[in-house]
């Protein structure tokens, strides 16, 4: 069990770059994070949405799985990838821990404004749940899913909630407000990792159970210590049934 890992949000631009360049960027940033950290990368950070190259993006992502597992040596690493199953495409979160793929979850709430429904199949809402990794309860909401408070209820009790995103600049305030509200409502740490492409909001960071937000649009790697006592204190004094 890792009692107090470092929480890490990655933030970088990847649209217009080759898949190989994006993997190299991801690899470089992950190497800058401390051992025993929980590291989150932005949504589809290897391929972008690549609607005109879905088969290629899915094949590349699949081929990168062993390398992503290797990147997670002495770390926990999360990101979403374009995944192909039975001629259908999914935007699937992959969680690696110390060299192994330990959890997957397909995006269940697709973003109509971004044409996701035309290209992706939706995952199952019942797959949105808490998983325990090295003694820490982790849950995931993928980008647009952050807008649904009913999903917040499904994952109450998580210690850390991961939000990989490709969130537009025009809705920057929404991203920040919802991320902070989720941390306060669920009394948990929230890691938000968003793209810093020109049209994207950036706003990546870590929010504490008290709602204190540590964000910086200029940084590629943002870190904050996980403190289980902070979760316990919040849940004990502001008792909503999670203590």
N, C-alpha and C positions, 0 to 999 in steps of 0.2 A: 504494500500500500504506500502511495506517495501522499503524505499528509498535507503538504503545502506546496503544490506545484506553482510555477509561474504561468500566468495566463497571457497568451500572445495573440494579437490580431495583426494579420498582414494586410498591406494596402498597396496596390500597384496597378499600373495601366497595362492592359493586355490586348485591347482591340487593335487590329492592324498589324500585329506581330505574328510571326509563325508559331505554330504549336511548339516547335522545338525551342524557340526563343522564350516562350512563356514558361516552359518547364525549367529552363536554365535560370530564369528569374526566380521562380518559386524555390528551386533548389538552393540558390544563393541566400535568399531571405531565411529559409528554414535553418540553414547552417549558422545564422546569426542569433538564433534563439537558444536559450539555455537548455541543458539536459533536464529531463523530467518536467518539461513544460507541456501545456495544452495549447496547441498552435492551430489557428483557424485561418484559412485562405478564402479570398472572395469567391463568389459564385462563378462556376465554369471558367476558372482562371487559366486553364490550359488552352481552351479552344474559343472562348467567347460563345455566342449563340450559334454562329456558323450554320445558319439555316440552309445555305447553298452547298454545304459540305458535311452534312450530318453523318453519312456513312464513314467518311474519312475521319471526322472528329471522334466518332465512337470507337473506331479501330485504333486510333492513336491513344485514346484514353485507356482502352483495354491493355494495349501494349505497355503502357506506363505503370500499370499496377505493381509489378515487381520493384520498379525503381521508387515508386511512392512508398512502398513498404520499407524499402531500405532507408529512405529519408527519415522514417519515423523511428529509427534506432534511438533508444533512450528518450523518446518523446511520444506524445499523442498528437496526431496530425489529422485534421479534417478538411475536406473540400468536396465540391460537387463536380461530377463528370457527366458528359453525355454517354449514356449507356444504351446499347441495343439488345432487346430481348424479343425473340420471336417476331422479327420485322417491325417492332415498335420501339420508339425512342423514349427514354426517360431521363429526367434531370435528377441524378441520384447522388445523394450524399454518401461519401465513403469515409469511415473513421479507421485510421491505422494506429496501432499501439505497439511500440517496440518491435517493429519488423513484421507485424501481422495485421491483416485486414480483420477487424473485429465487429464491424457494424455497418449496415447500409440502410438507407431510407430514401425512397423516391419522393420527389416534390409532389404533394397532394393538391395544393391550391395553385393552379396555373394562372398566369397574369395575361388576361385577354388583351390589354393594351399593347403588350409586347408580342402578340401573335403566338404565344406559347401553346395555345390549344390547337393550333393548326399543325404543329410539328411534334409535340410531346403528348404522351399518354400520362394521365394523372396517377400518382401513387395512391395508396389507401390511407384514409384518415386514421384508421386504427393502428397504423404503423408508427404514428407519432406518439412516442412513449419515452419513458425514462430508462436509460441503460446504465449499468454500473461498470465503470472502468477504473481499475486499480483503487477501489474504495471510494470513488467520487461518482455521484449520480449526475449523469449528463443527459441533456435533451437537445433537440435540434428543431429550429424553425427556419425554413429556407425562404429568404427574401419576402415575397408577397404574403407568405403565411404569417408574418409578423402582424399583419393587420386584423387578425381574427382572434379577439379575446377568448372565444370558446376554446381555441387551441391552447391558450395560456393555462386554462383550467386543467387541461389534459396532462400538463407537465408540472403542475404544482408539486413541490417536494424535490425538484431537481436542485443540485448544488450549483451547477453551471449550465447555462443555456447558450447554445451556439447559433449565431445568425449569419450564415454566409449570404452575401447579397450582391446584386447588380442593380443598384438603386439610383434613379435619376436625380440630377441636380435640382430640377424644379420642385422636387418633393423632399428636399434635404431636411427641412424642419420636421416633416412627418417621421422620417427615419430616426432622427435623434430623439424626438418626443416619445415615439413608440418603444424604442429600445430602453429608454429610461423608465417608462411606465411599466414595462415588462419586469424589469429588475425589482422595482418597488412592489408591484402586485404579487409576484411570485417569491419575493424575498430571497433572491438568488443573484449570483453573478451572471452577467450577460456579456458575451464577447460578440461584437459586431465586426465583420470584415467585409468591406465594400471596395469596389473598383475605384481607382482614381483617374480613370479616363476623363477627358475633357467634359463630357456630357453627364458624368456621374457625380454623385453627392460626396464621395469620400466619406467623412464622418465616422471612420472606423474607430474602434476603441473598446474599452472595458468599463462596464458600469457595475458598481457594487450593490449589495442588497440594501444599502441605505440610499441609493439613487445617486451617488457621487459618480460623475462621468469623467473618464480620462480619455480624451480624444485629441487628435492632432492631425489635421489634413496634410501636413508636410512630411510626416514620418511614414516610412515603409514598414517598420516593425514597432508595434506598441506593446508594452508589457505592464503587468501589474501583478502583485503577489496575491495568491489565493489564501484566504484566512478563514478556516472553518468556524473559528470563534465568532467572527463577524456575522456569519449566517445564524449561528445559534443565538447570539445576543439579540439580533433583530426579531427573530421568531419568538423568542421568549418574552420580550417586552411589548412587542406589537403582535399579540397572539391572534392569528387568523386560522389556527388549527393545524399549523405545520410544525409546531414545537415538539 
